[in-house]
Amino acid sequence: TLEEVLRDAKESNLVVKIELKGPNTALPTLDLVEKLDMVHLCHYSSFNLSQIRTIREARPQRSSLTGEYVYKTGALFSDVPE
């Protein structure tokens, strides 16, 4: 399960790239990452841009030092956008 992978990654202090695939997976995934205190170790990506938007709207926090988003995201594309 995702939780098992995250727990193992946390023990090793590994950064995890989580691809959000199914509908409405963003918020439950965020909740799990927060429950495991792994926000600093997880990045989120998706081909479905509404999943990325959900994360941005739900967790808009930025670092006061760098201005970077605390919840790291990346959009995936099957073709290069014009």
PyMOL CGO cylinders between C-alpha atoms (Angstrom):
from pymol import cmd
from pymol.cgo import CYLINDER

trace = [
    CYLINDER, 0.00, 0.00, 0.00, 1.01, 3.63, -0.29, 0.3, 1, 1, 1, 1, 1, 1,
    CYLINDER, 1.01, 3.63, -0.29, 1.18, 3.86, 3.48, 0.3, 1, 1, 1, 1, 1, 1,
    CYLINDER, 1.18, 3.86, 3.48, 3.69, 0.99, 3.65, 0.3, 1, 1, 1, 1, 1, 1,
    CYLINDER, 3.69, 0.99, 3.65, 5.87, 2.58, 0.98, 0.3, 1, 1, 1, 1, 1, 1,
    CYLINDER, 5.87, 2.58, 0.98, 5.76, 5.94, 2.77, 0.3, 1, 1, 1, 1, 1, 1,
    CYLINDER, 5.76, 5.94, 2.77, 6.68, 4.38, 6.10, 0.3, 1, 1, 1, 1, 1, 1,
    CYLINDER, 6.68, 4.38, 6.10, 9.68, 2.64, 4.53, 0.3, 1, 1, 1, 1, 1, 1,
    CYLINDER, 9.68, 2.64, 4.53, 10.74, 5.83, 2.76, 0.3, 1, 1, 1, 1, 1, 1,
    CYLINDER, 10.74, 5.83, 2.76, 10.46, 7.82, 5.97, 0.3, 1, 1, 1, 1, 1, 1,
    CYLINDER, 10.46, 7.82, 5.97, 12.81, 5.42, 7.77, 0.3, 1, 1, 1, 1, 1, 1,
    CYLINDER, 12.81, 5.42, 7.77, 15.41, 6.06, 5.05, 0.3, 1, 1, 1, 1, 1, 1,
    CYLINDER, 15.41, 6.06, 5.05, 14.64, 9.78, 4.72, 0.3, 1, 1, 1, 1, 1, 1,
    CYLINDER, 14.64, 9.78, 4.72, 13.89, 9.31, 1.00, 0.3, 1, 1, 1, 1, 1, 1,
    CYLINDER, 13.89, 9.31, 1.00, 11.97, 11.82, -1.12, 0.3, 1, 1, 1, 1, 1, 1,
    CYLINDER, 11.97, 11.82, -1.12, 8.90, 10.18, -2.66, 0.3, 1, 1, 1, 1, 1, 1,
    CYLINDER, 8.90, 10.18, -2.66, 7.28, 11.25, -5.93, 0.3, 1, 1, 1, 1, 1, 1,
    CYLINDER, 7.28, 11.25, -5.93, 3.58, 10.38, -5.72, 0.3, 1, 1, 1, 1, 1, 1,
    CYLINDER, 3.58, 10.38, -5.72, 1.62, 10.25, -8.98, 0.3, 1, 1, 1, 1, 1, 1,
    CYLINDER, 1.62, 10.25, -8.98, -2.06, 10.92, -8.36, 0.3, 1, 1, 1, 1, 1, 1,
    CYLINDER, -2.06, 10.92, -8.36, -3.92, 8.68, -10.82, 0.3, 1, 1, 1, 1, 1, 1,
    CYLINDER, -3.92, 8.68, -10.82, -7.45, 8.00, -9.67, 0.3, 1, 1, 1, 1, 1, 1,
    CYLINDER, -7.45, 8.00, -9.67, -10.23, 10.55, -9.30, 0.3, 1, 1, 1, 1, 1, 1,
    CYLINDER, -10.23, 10.55, -9.30, -10.36, 12.37, -5.99, 0.3, 1, 1, 1, 1, 1, 1,
    CYLINDER, -10.36, 12.37, -5.99, -7.08, 10.94, -4.72, 0.3, 1, 1, 1, 1, 1, 1,
    CYLINDER, -7.08, 10.94, -4.72, -5.38, 14.25, -3.86, 0.3, 1, 1, 1, 1, 1, 1,
    CYLINDER, -5.38, 14.25, -3.86, -6.98, 14.98, -0.49, 0.3, 1, 1, 1, 1, 1, 1,
    CYLINDER, -6.98, 14.98, -0.49, -6.79, 11.45, 0.96, 0.3, 1, 1, 1, 1, 1, 1,
    CYLINDER, -6.79, 11.45, 0.96, -3.15, 11.31, -0.13, 0.3, 1, 1, 1, 1, 1, 1,
    CYLINDER, -3.15, 11.31, -0.13, -2.42, 14.65, 1.54, 0.3, 1, 1, 1, 1, 1, 1,
    CYLINDER, -2.42, 14.65, 1.54, -4.11, 13.43, 4.72, 0.3, 1, 1, 1, 1, 1, 1,
    CYLINDER, -4.11, 13.43, 4.72, -1.98, 10.27, 4.76, 0.3, 1, 1, 1, 1, 1, 1,
    CYLINDER, -1.98, 10.27, 4.76, 1.27, 12.18, 4.15, 0.3, 1, 1, 1, 1, 1, 1,
    CYLINDER, 1.27, 12.18, 4.15, 0.41, 14.62, 6.93, 0.3, 1, 1, 1, 1, 1, 1,
    CYLINDER, 0.41, 14.62, 6.93, -0.57, 11.81, 9.31, 0.3, 1, 1, 1, 1, 1, 1,
    CYLINDER, -0.57, 11.81, 9.31, 2.88, 10.29, 8.75, 0.3, 1, 1, 1, 1, 1, 1,
    CYLINDER, 2.88, 10.29, 8.75, 4.58, 13.71, 9.13, 0.3, 1, 1, 1, 1, 1, 1,
    CYLINDER, 4.58, 13.71, 9.13, 6.16, 13.43, 5.67, 0.3, 1, 1, 1, 1, 1, 1,
    CYLINDER, 6.16, 13.43, 5.67, 5.18, 16.69, 3.98, 0.3, 1, 1, 1, 1, 1, 1,
    CYLINDER, 5.18, 16.69, 3.98, 8.84, 17.60, 3.53, 0.3, 1, 1, 1, 1, 1, 1,
    CYLINDER, 8.84, 17.60, 3.53, 9.57, 14.26, 1.84, 0.3, 1, 1, 1, 1, 1, 1,
    CYLINDER, 9.57, 14.26, 1.84, 6.73, 14.06, -0.70, 0.3, 1, 1, 1, 1, 1, 1,
    CYLINDER, 6.73, 14.06, -0.70, 6.17, 15.60, -4.13, 0.3, 1, 1, 1, 1, 1, 1,
    CYLINDER, 6.17, 15.60, -4.13, 2.91, 15.17, -6.07, 0.3, 1, 1, 1, 1, 1, 1,
    CYLINDER, 2.91, 15.17, -6.07, 2.32, 14.86, -9.81, 0.3, 1, 1, 1, 1, 1, 1,
    CYLINDER, 2.32, 14.86, -9.81, -0.55, 14.04, -12.11, 0.3, 1, 1, 1, 1, 1, 1,
    CYLINDER, -0.55, 14.04, -12.11, -1.66, 14.06, -15.75, 0.3, 1, 1, 1, 1, 1, 1,
    CYLINDER, -1.66, 14.06, -15.75, -4.99, 15.30, -14.37, 0.3, 1, 1, 1, 1, 1, 1,
    CYLINDER, -4.99, 15.30, -14.37, -4.39, 19.00, -13.70, 0.3, 1, 1, 1, 1, 1, 1,
    CYLINDER, -4.39, 19.00, -13.70, -7.47, 19.21, -11.47, 0.3, 1, 1, 1, 1, 1, 1,
    CYLINDER, -7.47, 19.21, -11.47, -5.61, 16.98, -8.98, 0.3, 1, 1, 1, 1, 1, 1,
    CYLINDER, -5.61, 16.98, -8.98, -2.75, 19.52, -8.88, 0.3, 1, 1, 1, 1, 1, 1,
    CYLINDER, -2.75, 19.52, -8.88, -5.26, 22.36, -8.52, 0.3, 1, 1, 1, 1, 1, 1,
    CYLINDER, -5.26, 22.36, -8.52, -6.89, 20.54, -5.59, 0.3, 1, 1, 1, 1, 1, 1,
    CYLINDER, -6.89, 20.54, -5.59, -3.55, 20.37, -3.79, 0.3, 1, 1, 1, 1, 1, 1,
    CYLINDER, -3.55, 20.37, -3.79, -2.76, 24.04, -4.49, 0.3, 1, 1, 1, 1, 1, 1,
    CYLINDER, -2.76, 24.04, -4.49, -6.18, 25.16, -3.25, 0.3, 1, 1, 1, 1, 1, 1,
    CYLINDER, -6.18, 25.16, -3.25, -6.19, 22.89, -0.18, 0.3, 1, 1, 1, 1, 1, 1,
    CYLINDER, -6.19, 22.89, -0.18, -2.57, 23.53, 0.83, 0.3, 1, 1, 1, 1, 1, 1,
    CYLINDER, -2.57, 23.53, 0.83, -1.40, 26.92, -0.50, 0.3, 1, 1, 1, 1, 1, 1,
    CYLINDER, -1.40, 26.92, -0.50, 1.32, 27.35, 2.14, 0.3, 1, 1, 1, 1, 1, 1,
    CYLINDER, 1.32, 27.35, 2.14, 4.67, 28.76, 1.06, 0.3, 1, 1, 1, 1, 1, 1,
    CYLINDER, 4.67, 28.76, 1.06, 7.99, 28.76, 2.87, 0.3, 1, 1, 1, 1, 1, 1,
    CYLINDER, 7.99, 28.76, 2.87, 8.62, 32.05, 4.63, 0.3, 1, 1, 1, 1, 1, 1,
    CYLINDER, 8.62, 32.05, 4.63, 12.33, 31.68, 3.79, 0.3, 1, 1, 1, 1, 1, 1,
    CYLINDER, 12.33, 31.68, 3.79, 12.23, 30.75, 0.11, 0.3, 1, 1, 1, 1, 1, 1,
    CYLINDER, 12.23, 30.75, 0.11, 8.69, 31.49, -1.07, 0.3, 1, 1, 1, 1, 1, 1,
    CYLINDER, 8.69, 31.49, -1.07, 8.48, 27.96, -2.49, 0.3, 1, 1, 1, 1, 1, 1,
    CYLINDER, 8.48, 27.96, -2.49, 5.32, 25.95, -2.04, 0.3, 1, 1, 1, 1, 1, 1,
    CYLINDER, 5.32, 25.95, -2.04, 5.55, 23.63, 0.96, 0.3, 1, 1, 1, 1, 1, 1,
    CYLINDER, 5.55, 23.63, 0.96, 3.54, 20.99, -0.92, 0.3, 1, 1, 1, 1, 1, 1,
    CYLINDER, 3.54, 20.99, -0.92, 5.58, 20.34, -4.08, 0.3, 1, 1, 1, 1, 1, 1,
    CYLINDER, 5.58, 20.34, -4.08, 3.66, 19.59, -7.27, 0.3, 1, 1, 1, 1, 1, 1,
    CYLINDER, 3.66, 19.59, -7.27, 4.34, 18.92, -10.92, 0.3, 1, 1, 1, 1, 1, 1,
    CYLINDER, 4.34, 18.92, -10.92, 2.06, 18.57, -13.90, 0.3, 1, 1, 1, 1, 1, 1,
    CYLINDER, 2.06, 18.57, -13.90, 2.58, 15.61, -16.23, 0.3, 1, 1, 1, 1, 1, 1,
    CYLINDER, 2.58, 15.61, -16.23, 1.84, 15.74, -19.96, 0.3, 1, 1, 1, 1, 1, 1,
    CYLINDER, 1.84, 15.74, -19.96, 1.63, 12.96, -22.54, 0.3, 1, 1, 1, 1, 1, 1,
    CYLINDER, 1.63, 12.96, -22.54, 2.32, 15.50, -25.31, 0.3, 1, 1, 1, 1, 1, 1,
    CYLINDER, 2.32, 15.50, -25.31, 4.26, 18.73, -25.22, 0.3, 1, 1, 1, 1, 1, 1,
    CYLINDER, 4.26, 18.73, -25.22, 1.70, 21.54, -24.70, 0.3, 1, 1, 1, 1, 1, 1,
    CYLINDER, 1.70, 21.54, -24.70, 1.62, 24.29, -27.29, 0.3, 1, 1, 1, 1, 1, 1,
]
cmd.load_cgo(trace, "trace")
